[in-house]
Structures are given as structure tokens and as C-alpha cells.
Amino acid sequence: MRRKPINKGKFLREVKNYAKKAIVGSHNGGFLSLLGGVGTGKTYLASALANNLIRNGLTVKYQTTNQIIATLTDAKRNYATDVWREINRLTQFDMIIVDEIGTQDPKDNNYLFELVNKYYAAVKPMVLISNFGLKSLEANTGERFVDRMKHNGTVLGLDWDSYRK
């Protein structure tokens, strides 16, 4: 069976539109979620978005899920209040990009949720990147995570072969 051609320009327009809204502060607090297989350009698109925001004077932080969890786990070893101090530090950025969502140990999902929830409550832009589809992601991260991810957000499924093949 022959697949219908994919309009990759549509995805680029969505990312550019998200950047434009973040720059002028007119976004609705919804997140941009880039989901798809390995090598499909998710991190590349997010990096281009970040560069655009930085050129326009905004601050952007990029980290993988496991880097964030390691930072928060270390903070918790010191004092429980240090976790919240670190989450507050991470939310000082105008936007954060969280890559490799779904690779974390499910026991650490609460750390990730607290960061996502803080950005959600602050109505700040956030880019979430995962190699998992929506159903698998929900099974791994939980319903409340995906609910916030989708609310007012844009979920793009980058459904094409790896550029690395």
C-alpha cells in the first residue's frame, strides 16, 4: 500500500507560528509537543525555534528529561525544599525544551509533572519532545501530564522515516 505524501511544510509553519506567538507574548500557554520516531527532526525543529526566540531576546533552556530528573533528585538529597527551588529556577526561563520524554523511570514522573505543571500554571511556552506516540506517552507519564500537554497546545506527529537512514 502506498503512503500519502507528507506535507512537512505544515509542521514547519506550526513551529514558526508557535515561535511568533511566544516572541510577542500572545501564546495561550499551550505547549508545543513534537512526537515521532528517531531521526525525524524533532530536536532540530525545537533548536531552530529556540534560536529564533533567543535572537529576539528571550531566554530558553534545553534539557533532556533524565537531566532534569537527575538535577531534581540531587536537589532532593539536600533538602526537600531544594527541589522546589530548582523547579523555580528552571521556570525562570521564558521557554524550556524538554527532550526524550518517556525514557525516564516511571517512579520519577512526579518530578517531570511538577515542572510541566509550573510552566502550565505560569502560562509560559514549553516544547515537549518524545519518540513515543500519544497513547504510549500517556501510559508512561500519566493522564494528568498528557492532559496539560494537550490543553491549548499543539501536538505534531512527525510521521516519516529517519533522516539518518
Secondary structure, DSSP 4 states (H G I P E B T S, - for coil): -PPPPP-HHHHHHHHHHHHHHHHHT---S--EEEEESTTSSHHHHHHHHHHHHHHTT--EEEEEHHHHHHHHHHHHHH-HHHHHHHHHHHTTSSEEEEESTT-S-GGGHHHHHHHHHHHHHHT--EEEEESS-HHHHHHHH-HHHHHHHHTT-EEEEE-S--TT-
